[in-house]
Amino acid sequence: MIFSFSATPDFDFLTQFADYIQVPVHNGLVVIPEQLGEGFIRKMRFGPDFKMVIHRYVLREELVIKRNQFEGGNDLVTLFFYSNEQPLEIAYNNDPQIRFSQRDSSAIQVTSNDLSSTICFPAHHLIYYVVVGIKVPRLKELLAVSQPNKILQTVTDSGSSFLFFESMTAETKLLLKNMVAVNMSDPLSYFYMQIKVQELVYQVFHKLSLREYAAHQTVGSADAERLLSIRNEVVRDLSVPPVLRELAQMAAMSETKLKQLFKQTFGNTIYNYYQQARMEEAAFLLKQGRHSVADVGYGLGFSNLSHFSRLFEKHYGLNPKRFSYT
């Protein structure tokens, strides 16, 4: 299935998607029909300028959701939360599909409304996906920051074009899990959800507020496509360190521009991002219990196991051997 739309000011995802799969909407809820799978999509409004859509389903065939570029001056900020161990694939402008991470596709994306994107949900996997849309004035009111850093200034400035990624913390995953599990027949459920969605927004912008101050560079759809391709290349083979010169050539950018845009988007330098992914992969392999410390270290490109152990302990507080037994 391919569902394509433009996020115009009057666009309503739930209504349009329900029409697309030919099912009714009841009290903000769409139930996936049996012939397509099982699960639901639920929409909640917290005023005309603040809404949330929860996707929770397993589909019989792949679902592709395409958001087309909209240049009508809509001041909507969109936050995407994907919490799942199954790999979510995301592409910009039909670029080859990009995985959020090697082993855990949980991630948060904060974007302006003028970037096109394509998200592919695989068939026969549990999809757990939350989208929060909020207008800039309401977001400013919620954040109430007197001296925002450059990132918060960019997001709360109507007309800005931006794309930011954040990792999904255990705290955020638990919050999302609890929100999806709420019994909506409870008369206080709406009140609970209103509080929790604000907590979600807080967690995202708290992390963004801790990023280094830097002049913001505008990111267009083409830049977003290239950055995600570069991110994919960085983690494609974790045994080989990234080479900035080669990545810059792939991105058709200067090395300086690529370094700046990558750190702005992902919150880390290219090499540090690679090292973080490397350590996450090491932790995943060690927890499986089927790989020795030496196998993991050498497999991830470390020629010196002592160096691997020191770096791993710096990230996780335990050396690899002790970590594998915890």
Summary of the structure (lengths in Angstrom):
residues: 326
radius of gyration: 20.5
end to end distance: 42.6
largest distance: 60.5
contacts: 978
relative contact order: 0.10
helix: 41%
strand: 22%
